[in-house]
């Protein structure tokens, strides 16, 4: 893995590990708590912390938005430095792509201009030689086969041979590919690996899943690729789990073919474990689109629910204020009635022998605005009705 | 008509849910700080504007999480005060 790939993997791992999941859990819990408190306070005029909880939800939502923005910005940065979304090298455009002359496809234009660095062309059919080393020896076709025109087709053939478990046929399929087609496996397989590993695990692969993936998959890969250096598979599995790859010195840099061959074989092993066929590009695109649509729908539902809760809060605040105003008015009426009763008592002639229960203050109270015929305090009725309602 | 015991029980459940949410926010804050540290190390020396923008977004997220936590503490205090008056 080159330095820039290492950097990309670190950035991608950090971006993927941003705590959107924890925030979703927090929002769900706060939502449940707010809902319960809203139900409770229908019985009471006390806010019970609901406005503060609404404020907390708003902060958490803003934090989630900021995290998603940061993820997009980091993806943009990775794209800007030439790395695809999963941290793998972005497919190079035709003019930029360096093709070894000895392994160039038949349709490739003749190499011209500056000569390739000697390190890139160590030997004829270096791709086939390395494939033979990885698969434990044997012979490989001396000439590339033009029938394997692209990396997707090569991946399909590799998956078929992995499923058959025949290492010789796997070597033959890989070895007859052009080097550029074979190297393309490193671009087409890794996104599929993460998706398939997620299906195997039942959730998107995380750091803690690395031992399980290693245990479930490494043995079969080593059976098919006995010549594979162990760090290559470890790096690939780490990237599937969005973990930084293990550090190693320059002397341990893998052969260029190793990550590509390993990615193709690992995809085949995963598909075999899942009993699935290699999905077509259309299927993968459709599945990704479905996932994005479901995520957008869930987000929209959550946003609408939050909006409804905020509207309910506002309505509750309005009704509470109205109830308080009515309660104040009722208290004022009671005070006025009390003052009026006192005045009536003061104005009553001494020696008046009429029973107080049937006249005097009672008669006056009946005439007082805000007093009921039954003598109960008039402020209770509107206050309770409004508070309950 | 609800009883005081029902009110207290309901508020207790809500407080428990707020507590769970607070734990999740705290875990998110710790994970975010870890990610910020990793990114600061990996992207040290970069002057790319998207890197600076991403780091600013992460700082904003961190502040929002802190304010979220502070708001939940106030909510809990309010609810507990209410329970004490029942």
Contacts between the chains, C-beta under 8 A, distances in Angstrom:
chain1	res1	chain2	res2	distance
A	7	B	42	5.9
A	10	B	38	6.5
A	10	B	42	4.4
A	11	B	39	6.7
A	11	B	42	5.7
A	11	B	43	6.9
A	13	B	38	7.6
A	14	B	35	4.6
A	14	B	38	4.5
A	14	B	39	4.9
A	14	B	42	7.1
A	15	B	35	7.7
A	17	B	31	6.6
A	17	B	34	7.7
A	17	B	35	5.7
A	18	B	31	7.4
A	18	B	32	6.7
A	18	B	35	5.6
A	18	B	58	7.8
A	19	B	27	6.9
A	19	B	28	3.6
A	19	B	29	7.8
A	19	B	31	4.1
A	19	B	32	5.6
A	19	B	35	7.8
A	22	B	24	4.8
A	22	B	25	7.4
A	22	B	27	4.9
A	22	B	28	3.8
A	22	B	31	6.6
A	23	B	24	7.3
A	23	B	25	7.5
A	23	B	28	5.2
A	25	B	20	7.7
A	25	B	21	7.5
A	25	B	24	4.3
A	26	B	21	4.4
A	26	B	22	7.7
A	26	B	24	3.8
A	26	B	25	4.7
A	26	B	28	6.7
A	26	B	68	7.6
A	27	B	21	7.6
A	28	B	21	7.9
A	29	B	17	4.8
A	29	B	18	7.0
A	29	B	20	4.5
A	29	B	21	3.5
A	29	B	24	6.5
A	30	B	17	7.5
A	30	B	18	6.7
A	30	B	21	4.5
A	30	B	72	7.2
A	32	B	14	7.9
A	32	B	17	4.8
A	33	B	14	4.3
A	33	B	15	7.5
A	33	B	17	3.8
A	33	B	18	4.6
A	33	B	21	6.8
A	34	B	14	7.9
A	36	B	10	5.8
A	36	B	11	7.9
A	36	B	13	6.0
A	36	B	14	4.3
A	36	B	17	7.0
A	37	B	10	8.0
A	37	B	11	7.1
A	37	B	14	4.9
A	37	B	79	6.8
A	39	B	10	7.0
A	40	B	2	7.9
A	40	B	7	6.0
A	40	B	10	4.8
A	40	B	11	6.0
A	40	B	14	7.2
A	43	B	1	7.9
A	43	B	2	5.1
A	43	B	7	6.6
A	44	B	7	7.5
A	44	B	82	7.5
A	46	B	82	4.9
A	46	B	85	7.9
A	47	B	78	6.6
A	48	B	11	7.0
A	48	B	78	5.9
A	48	B	79	5.0
A	48	B	82	4.9
A	49	B	74	6.7
A	49	B	75	3.4
A	49	B	76	6.6
A	49	B	77	7.1
A	49	B	78	3.3
A	49	B	79	4.4
A	49	B	82	7.8
A	50	B	75	7.4
A	52	B	71	5.1
A	52	B	72	7.3
A	52	B	74	4.2
A	52	B	75	3.8
A	52	B	78	6.1
A	53	B	18	7.0
A	53	B	71	7.2
A	53	B	72	6.8
A	53	B	75	4.2
A	55	B	71	4.4
A	56	B	21	7.8
A	56	B	68	4.8
A	56	B	69	7.6
A	56	B	71	3.7
A	56	B	72	4.5
A	56	B	75	6.4
A	57	B	68	7.9
A	59	B	64	4.7
A	59	B	65	7.3
A	59	B	67	4.5
A	59	B	68	3.6
A	59	B	71	6.1
A	60	B	25	6.7
A	60	B	64	7.2
A	60	B	65	7.3
A	60	B	68	4.6
A	62	B	60	7.8
A	62	B	64	4.7
A	63	B	28	7.6
A	63	B	60	7.8
A	63	B	61	4.5
A	63	B	62	7.8
A	63	B	64	3.6
A	63	B	65	5.0
A	63	B	68	6.5
A	64	B	61	7.8
A	66	B	57	4.7
A	66	B	58	7.2
A	66	B	60	4.5
A	66	B	61	3.8
A	66	B	64	6.4
A	67	B	32	7.5
A	67	B	57	7.4
A	67	B	58	7.4
A	67	B	61	4.9
A	69	B	54	8.0
A	69	B	57	4.6
A	70	B	54	4.6
A	70	B	55	7.9
A	70	B	57	3.8
A	70	B	58	4.9
A	70	B	61	6.8
A	73	B	50	4.7
A	73	B	51	7.7
A	73	B	53	4.9
A	73	B	54	3.7
A	73	B	57	6.3
A	74	B	39	7.6
A	74	B	50	7.5
A	74	B	51	7.9
A	74	B	54	5.0
A	76	B	50	4.8
A	77	B	43	8.0
A	77	B	46	7.9
A	77	B	48	5.7
A	77	B	50	4.4
A	77	B	51	5.5
A	77	B	54	6.8
A	80	B	48	6.6
A	80	B	50	6.6
A	81	B	48	8.0
